Amino acid sequence: MRIHVNGKALDVAAATLGALLRELDYEDGALATALNRNFVRKTDRGKTPLKEGDTVEILVPRQGG
């Protein structure tokens, strides 16, 4: 299915947000996720379904100085 991840259109096989994170090789560390502008808790990612046209934001903290 085609969804948007961090502003880019992608064709993915994942059926849930948790599966999408694994498909895109995101580690299970500190990150925040939103589906269609709604925050999704880490504990809910595996049961949050994706559908055609969804918009996903994945935010990873960065260090800097």
C-alpha positions in Angstrom: 0.0 0.0 0.0 1.1 3.6 -0.5 1.5 5.8 2.6 3.4 8.9 3.4 6.3 8.6 5.9 8.0 11.8 7.1 6.7 13.6 4.0 7.8 10.9 1.5 5.4 8.6 -0.4 6.4 5.0 0.1 5.0 1.6 -0.9 5.0 -0.7 2.1 3.8 -4.1 3.0 3.3 -3.4 6.7 -0.2 -3.7 8.1 0.4 -2.0 11.4 2.5 0.9 12.7 4.8 -1.5 14.6 5.4 -3.6 11.5 6.2 -0.4 9.5 8.9 0.5 12.0 10.4 -2.9 11.6 10.1 -2.8 7.8 11.9 0.6 7.8 14.6 -0.7 10.2 13.9 1.7 13.1 15.3 0.4 16.3 13.1 0.0 19.3 14.7 2.9 21.1 13.5 6.3 21.9 11.2 7.6 19.2 7.8 9.2 18.8 5.2 8.3 16.3 2.1 9.9 14.9 -0.5 8.6 12.5 -2.6 11.2 10.6 -1.4 13.8 13.1 -2.4 11.8 16.2 0.3 10.6 18.7 0.6 6.8 18.9 2.0 5.4 22.1 4.8 2.8 21.9 2.5 0.2 23.5 -0.2 0.8 20.8 2.0 0.7 17.7 1.7 -3.1 17.2 -2.1 -2.9 17.1 -2.5 0.4 15.2 -3.6 -0.5 11.6 -2.3 1.3 8.6 -4.4 2.0 5.5 -3.9 3.4 2.0 -3.1 7.1 2.1 -2.2 7.3 5.8 0.4 9.8 6.9 3.0 8.7 9.4 5.5 10.8 11.2 8.5 9.2 13.0 10.5 11.5 15.2 13.9 10.4 16.5 15.8 12.5 19.2 19.1 13.9 18.1 22.1 15.1 20.1 23.8 18.3 19.2 25.6 21.2 20.5 
